[in-house]
Amino acid sequence: MLAARYAGDGTMTVTELDPLPPGPGHVQIAVAYNGICGTDLHILHGHMDSRVDVPAIIGHEMSGTIAALGDGVEGWAVGDPVTVMPLAWDGTCPACRAGNRHICHNLDFVGIDSPGALQGRWNVDADLLVPLPRTLDLKHAALVEPTAVAVHDVRRAGLARGDKVVVIGGGPIGVLIASVARSEGADVTVIELDDRRRSAVAGLGFTALDPRDDTVAQVERWTGGAGADVVFEVSGAAAAVLGAVDYAKVRGTLVVVAIHPEPRPVNLQRVFWRELSILGARVYERRDFDAAVALLDAGEIPADALISATVPLSEIQSAFDSLVSGEAMKILVDVQAGQEQQ
């Protein structure tokens, strides 16, 4: 089978490997599609080399069908469409014992800390499987994982119907957060620097602002001088973090979603003055996955608008390069393309 591996130094390579049968309690998935995300770009840039064993098969935004069952696996059948919630926890650490297994102190994020989905046949623990309805296109289903991120972010915010929401960053996760928030009845404004992304966001029916303008004044006019109920920081930019609290109302909430590779300045005077809440939002829980599947199946998520291109596994490096350059929103890898020749 063909597999794509992160080889270090900003490089992805494609290699041929012999698939192994699934062990007891595991299933083998014929991976259909894998989405490339911001975390994968962090890996490509070497920001996560302390966690990734190079060369590493990465990838965690995926869809596929079960190809084989290991001993002892029940409740699943060959051909079932599935995705994977790629979190394996130890069940014994303080976070797990407190009911927060998804942020286990010793979390194995599958596709980062252990082998991922950019391979023709992927063996995973059956406990990680999430069933997909057969009505859901497998291309769209590759967006379940990032949609679950957005569902978790919105749930962490305690969003209420009618809330005014500002999303800083109009990339894939920003658009997904905006879409999930809208499905919950919120009124959403997205702030995005890139002209192409801002135009795409506006095309989805959201108010899209250019941060080079006086966006604080625009948000104040939009909210009648109060400020936004919830602000999501999704851009990962230092300037955005510093200015994010300026959009929030008294006792508003800032949710930090982006991965920041280094400490950022925060305007704590504003946090104090308006009694703001700052929340972190990392990964997801199983209920977030179930909600994401339902939203995609119901057409609440603009999947086709998010997917810029679909490429075969053999073009993995060019796909990463396009995302790094900002030329694309979300690229899917057709993992089975070319596998039949092997």
N, C-alpha and C positions, 0 to 999 in steps of 0.2 A: 504494500500500500504506500501511497505518498503521504508525507507529513511535512509540515512547515515548522522550522525551529528558529528561535532567537539565538543567534550565534555571537552576540556581543558586538560592540563597536557600531551600533546602528544598523545591523545587518540581519536580514531574515534569509534563510536558505531552505530549499526544498530537497528532501532526501527520500529514499525508498527504504521502508522498514518492513519486517515480517510481522503481521498482526498476531497477537497472542490470544488464546481463548480466554473467556472471562472466568475468573476464579469463583469459589463459593461465595454466594451472596452478591455477586456482581452481575452486571449485564454488559453486553457489547452493543454499542450504538453505531449504526451507519450514519455518520454525521452528514447532514444535508447542507446546512448553511451555518457560517460563523461570522458574526459581526466584529469588526475591529473598533475598539473604543479608546477613550482617553487613557485608561489604565494601561492598555497595550502600548500606547505611545510612550508612556512613562517608562515601561520596560525597555522599549527600543532605545530610548535615550540614556539607558543605564542607571536610571534613578532607583531601580529596585534590584540591582545586582546582588545586594545582600540577602535577598530572598530567593532569587531565581538561580537554579543550577544550570550553568551554560555548558553545552547547548540545551535549550529547553523548548519543548512543545508547549506553546501557550494557547490561549483562547478559551473564553468562557461564555460568550453570548452566542448561543447555538440552538439549533433544532435538528431533529433527525428521527430515525425509526429504529426500533430494537431489532438487532440482527441475530443475537444469540443470548441465551440465558445460562448463567452459571448454576451450579448445584444449590438447591435450597431456595431459589427465587420463586416466589409465588405471587399471583395477582397480576402478572404481566405476561404478554405473549409476543412472539416474533411478529414484527410489522406494526406494533403499536407506535403511534407518533408521540414523541416525548421531547421535553427539554430538561435541563439539569439546573437545580439550585446548587451552585458550586461551593457550598460551605460545609466543612467537616469540623466539628468541635469535639473537645475531649470530654465534656460532660462533668468534669471534676473541678475546674478552676472557680474562683469566686464569682466571675461573671455568669458562668453556666449555672452555678448553684442559686444565683439570684434570679434566674429566669431569662438571662440575656445571652443565650447560647450563640446568637448570630455574631456577637462581638466577643467571643471566647478569647481569653488571654493567649491561648495557643492555637488560634484558628488556622486551619488549612484552607486557604482560598484556592480551590481547584482551578488549574489553569495559570496559577502564579506560583504557589508553593509546591504544587504537584502537577503532573502532566495534564494538558488541556485538550481542547476539541479540534485543533487544527491538524487532524489526521483522519484518514479514511475510516478506520475502526477504532473506537474509543471505549475502553473498559472503565466503568464507574460503579461505585456502590449503588445497589438498587434503591437504597434509602434516599438518594439524592434525586431520584426521578420525579418529574412533574408531568402528569398526563396532559396531552393536548387534544382539543376537540378536532375531529376530522374535518370540520368546516373551516378550520383556520389554516390558511396557506402557510407552508413551512418557511417561506421567505419572511412573511410577517412574524411568524413564531420566533424567528431569530432575534426579534426585538423584545421578547418577554423579559429577559434579564434586565436590560436597561429601563424598561417600563416599570419593573418591580422596584428599581432604585427610585424612580420618580414617585411611585405610590408611597414608598416608605418615607421619602422626604416630605411629601404633603401631609402624611399622617402625623409625622413628628411635629409639624407646625401647628397642629390642632386647628386646621383651616375650617372656617364656617361659611355656609352659603352667604353670598353677598359681600364677602371680604374683598378688599382691594389688595392685589398682589403684584409685587415687582420682582421680576426674574432678571438677574444680571448675568448675561451670557446667553446667546441665541444659538448655541451648538445643539447637538442631539439631546443631551440631558436637559438643557434649558427648555427646549421645545417640548420634551416629554413632560417635564414638570408643569409647564404652562398648560399642556393639554389635559393632564390629570386634574390640575386645579380648576380648569374650566369645567370639566365633567362633574366636579363637586359644587359648581355654582359660583365660583369666584370670578371676579373681573380682573383680567390680567394684562399687565404691560411688561414688555420685554425690552431690555436695554442691550444693544449689540453694536459693536464697533464696525464689524465687517459689512460693507454695503450689500454684498450678495446674500449673506445670511439675514441681514435685516429685511431685505426685500422678500425673502422666503418666509420669514416670520409673519410679515404683514399679509402675505398671500394666504396664510392660514387663518386670518381673521383676528390676529392679535394687534394691539397697538405696539408699534416698534419705534423705539427712540434711539437717537444717535448720541452716545456719551460725550461727543465733542460739543454738543449743545448744552444749555442749562437744564439738565434733566431733573435736578432737584426742584426747580421752579415749576417745571411741567407736571411733576408728580404732585406738588402741592396744589396746583390748580385743579388737577384731576380729582383730588381727594378733598376739595373744599378747605384746604389749609391744614388738614389733620395729619396727613402722611399715610403711608401704606400700613395695612394690618400685618402683612407678612412680607419679608424680603428674603429672597433666595440668592445666595452668592454662588454662582456656578462657573464664573469665568476663570478663576484661579489667578487673577491679576492682583498685584499688590495694591494698585491704585483703587481698584474696585472694592477691596476689603476695607480700605481706609475710609472710603466714602459711603459704604453700604448703609451705615447707621443713619445717615442723613435723610434717607427715604422713609424711615419708619416713624409711625405715630407714637404718641405717649403709650407706654406699655405694649408697644409692638414687638414683633419677633423677627430676629435675623437667624436664618438657617444656613449654616456653612456646609455646602455640598461638595465644592471643588476640592481636589487633592492639592494641598500646598506643600511643595517640597522643602520649604524653609519657613521660619517664623515670619509673621507679617505684623506691621503696625496696625493697631485698632484704636479708634477714637473713643476711649473709655469715658472721657468727659461727657460725650453725648449719651453713652450708655447709662451713666449715672443720672444725667439731667432728665432723661425721659423714662427712666426705669425700664429699660429695654431688657428683653431676654435674648441671649445668644445660645443657639443649639447646634450641636454637631449632628450630622446625619450620615451614617455609614452603612453600606450594604442594605440588607433587607431581612425580613422574616418570611416564613412560608405563606402566611396570609397575604403578604404583598405579592408573591408570585401568583397565587390564585386570583387575586384581583386584577393583576396585569394580564393574565390569560383572558379573563372575561372582557376587559376593556378592548383588547385587540380583536377578539372574536366579534364584539359588538360594533366594531368600526369606529370607536371613540378616539383611537390613536391614528394620526396621519402617517401610516406606515410607508405608503408609496412616496410621499413627499420627503420623508426622511432618508430613504434609500437612494443614494446618488448613483450607485453602480453595483453590479455584481460581476466578480471576476473569478476565473479559475484559480485553484491553489498555486499553480505554476507562476502566477503573476503577483504573488504575495508581496514582494519587495516594492513593486510599483504602486500597489494599493496603499502601503504604509507611506510611501513618498508623497502620494496625492493628499493624504490626510495631513501629513506634516506641513505641506505647503498651503493648506487651507482651501484646496480646490474642491473638496468634497465634504458632504455632511456625514453620511454613514455609508461605508462600503461593506458589502457582504462578500464573503468568500464562498464560492460553490465548491465545497470540499470533495464532492464526488466527481466533478468534471476531471476527466483524464484518468480516473482510477481504473476504469475498465481496460485500459491498455496495459496495466501493470500485471 
